[in-house]
Amino acid sequence: MIVPETLIRTAVRADDAALGALDRAAWSPLHAVLPAPVPPYGPFFDDRHLPGDYLVAERAGVLVGYIRVVPPTPLAATAHVRQIQGLVVGEAARGRGVGRALLRAAMERARADGAVRMTLRVLGHNAPARALYAAEGFAVEGVLPGEMFLAGEYVDDVLMGRSLTPR
C-alpha cells in the first residue's frame, strides 16, 4: 500500500471546520486539560487562536494533524522563545510520522522567525507525547507535581524545552 505524502502548511481560515472536527475526535484525558467538547461547537479559530499560529498536516487532501506554536508571553524578554500549545494527530494517522513531521516543521519555522528556544508543557501521564518530544531533543526542565486535577486524579504538569541553535 502506498501511503500518501504528508504536506505541512500554515493553517487558513477555511480549515476551521476540519480542525474543529479533528480536535473533537482526538480529545482524550491523556492530553486534555479541558472537559470533553459538547455541542453546540464554536469555531476553532478565535481572537486568541489565529490560523497563522498553526501548522497543519494534510494527507491526500485531508487534515490529519496540527501543531500550535506561539510566543510564550507578549514580553520582549521572551521574544526569542516559541512555545508549543497543542499538538494533535488524528487516530488514523498516528504512528506514521505525522507528529514528528509537525514538530520538526514547527521548529524550523520558529528558527526562521528568529527563535532560539522552544518550550512546551505536557501532562506527566502522556507517555507517547513525552517520548516523541524526548526523541526530538526536548528535555524535562521542570515538573509541577499534581498541578492538574483531571478525572479525579492529580496529574503532573511537565515542562520541557530545547535549544533551536546548533550545538
C-alpha positions as CSV (number, residue, x, y, z in Angstrom):
1,M,0.0,0.0,0.0
2,I,1.3,3.4,-0.9
3,V,1.0,6.0,1.9
4,P,0.4,9.5,0.6
5,E,2.9,12.1,1.4
6,T,2.3,14.4,4.3
7,L,2.1,18.1,3.4
8,I,2.8,20.5,6.2
9,R,1.4,24.0,5.7
10,T,0.2,27.0,7.6
11,A,-3.5,26.8,8.5
12,V,-6.0,29.1,6.8
13,R,-9.5,30.2,7.9
14,A,-11.1,27.7,5.6
15,D,-9.5,24.9,7.8
16,D,-11.7,25.9,10.7
17,A,-14.4,23.2,10.5
18,A,-11.9,20.4,9.6
19,L,-9.6,21.4,12.5
20,G,-12.6,21.6,14.9
21,A,-13.7,18.1,13.9
22,L,-10.2,16.8,14.2
23,D,-9.7,18.4,17.6
24,R,-13.0,17.0,18.9
25,A,-12.3,13.5,17.6
26,A,-8.9,13.4,19.1
27,W,-10.0,14.6,22.6
28,S,-8.6,12.3,25.3
29,P,-8.0,12.5,29.0
30,L,-4.4,11.6,28.2
31,H,-3.7,15.1,27.0
32,A,-6.7,17.3,27.5
33,V,-7.0,19.7,30.4
34,L,-10.4,20.9,29.4
35,P,-13.6,18.9,29.6
36,A,-14.7,16.9,26.5
37,P,-16.4,19.2,24.0
38,V,-20.1,19.1,23.7
39,P,-22.5,20.7,21.1
40,P,-23.0,23.3,20.1
41,Y,-19.4,23.7,19.0
42,G,-17.9,27.1,18.5
43,P,-15.4,28.0,15.9
44,F,-11.9,26.5,16.1
45,F,-10.2,29.9,15.4
46,D,-10.9,32.9,17.6
47,D,-9.2,36.1,18.6
48,R,-6.5,34.2,20.6
49,H,-6.2,31.2,18.2
50,L,-5.3,32.6,14.8
51,P,-4.7,30.5,11.6
52,G,-1.2,31.7,11.4
53,D,-0.4,30.2,14.8
54,Y,-1.0,26.7,13.4
55,L,0.8,24.3,11.1
56,V,-1.4,21.6,9.7
57,A,-0.6,18.2,8.3
58,E,-2.5,17.1,5.2
59,R,-2.6,13.7,3.6
60,A,-4.4,13.2,0.3
61,G,-6.3,16.5,0.9
62,V,-7.4,15.6,4.4
63,L,-6.3,17.4,7.5
64,V,-4.8,14.7,9.8
65,G,-3.0,16.8,12.4
66,Y,-1.9,20.2,13.7
67,I,0.6,22.0,15.9
68,R,0.1,25.4,17.5
69,V,3.3,27.4,18.2
70,V,3.2,30.9,19.7
71,P,5.4,33.2,21.7
72,P,5.0,32.1,25.4
73,T,4.3,35.7,26.5
74,P,3.9,39.1,24.9
75,L,7.0,40.3,26.7
76,A,10.1,41.4,24.7
77,A,12.2,39.4,27.2
78,T,10.7,36.1,25.8
79,A,10.6,37.1,22.1
80,H,13.4,34.6,21.3
81,V,11.2,31.7,22.6
82,R,8.4,29.8,20.9
83,Q,6.0,27.5,22.8
84,I,4.0,24.5,21.6
85,Q,0.5,25.0,22.8
86,G,-1.1,22.0,21.2
87,L,-0.2,19.0,19.0
88,V,-2.9,16.8,17.7
89,V,-2.7,13.9,15.3
90,G,-5.9,12.0,14.2
91,E,-6.2,8.4,15.2
92,A,-5.9,7.1,11.6
93,A,-2.6,9.0,11.1
94,R,-0.9,8.0,14.3
95,G,2.3,6.0,14.0
96,R,3.0,7.4,10.5
97,G,5.4,10.2,11.4
98,V,2.9,13.0,11.3
99,G,3.5,14.2,14.8
100,R,7.3,14.2,14.2
101,A,6.9,16.0,10.9
102,L,4.7,18.7,12.5
103,L,7.2,19.1,15.4
104,R,10.2,19.4,13.0
105,A,8.3,21.9,10.8
106,A,7.4,23.9,13.8
107,M,11.0,24.1,15.0
108,E,12.1,25.1,11.5
109,R,9.5,27.8,11.3
110,A,10.5,29.1,14.8
111,R,14.2,29.2,13.7
112,A,13.2,31.1,10.6
113,D,11.3,33.6,12.8
114,G,14.5,34.1,14.9
115,A,13.6,31.9,17.8
116,V,16.5,30.2,19.6
117,R,14.4,28.1,22.1
118,M,11.3,26.0,22.1
119,T,9.3,25.0,25.2
120,L,6.1,23.1,25.9
121,R,4.0,21.7,28.7
122,V,2.8,18.1,28.7
123,L,0.8,16.0,31.2
124,G,3.0,13.7,33.2
125,H,0.9,10.6,32.2
126,N,1.2,11.3,28.5
127,A,4.0,8.9,27.8
128,P,3.6,8.8,24.0
129,A,4.0,12.6,23.7
130,R,6.8,12.7,26.2
131,A,8.7,10.1,24.3
132,L,8.2,11.9,21.0
133,Y,9.5,15.2,22.5
134,A,12.5,13.5,24.1
135,A,13.3,11.8,20.8
136,E,13.3,15.3,19.1
137,G,15.7,16.7,21.7
138,F,13.4,18.1,24.3
139,A,14.5,17.7,28.0
140,V,12.4,17.9,31.1
141,E,13.2,21.3,32.7
142,G,10.7,21.1,35.5
143,V,7.8,19.3,37.0
144,L,4.8,20.8,38.8
145,P,3.7,17.8,40.8
146,G,-0.1,17.4,41.0
147,E,-0.6,20.7,39.2
148,M,-3.7,19.4,37.4
149,F,-6.8,17.6,38.8
150,L,-8.2,15.6,36.0
151,A,-10.8,12.8,36.1
152,G,-10.4,12.5,39.8
153,E,-6.6,12.3,39.9
154,Y,-3.8,14.7,40.4
155,V,-1.5,14.8,37.4
156,D,1.9,16.4,37.0
157,D,2.5,19.2,34.6
158,V,5.9,18.6,32.9
159,L,7.8,21.5,31.4
160,M,10.1,20.6,28.6
161,G,12.4,22.6,26.3
162,R,15.2,22.6,23.9
163,S,17.6,24.9,22.1
164,L,16.9,25.6,18.4
165,T,20.5,26.6,17.7
166,P,23.2,24.1,16.6
167,R,25.4,22.9,19.5
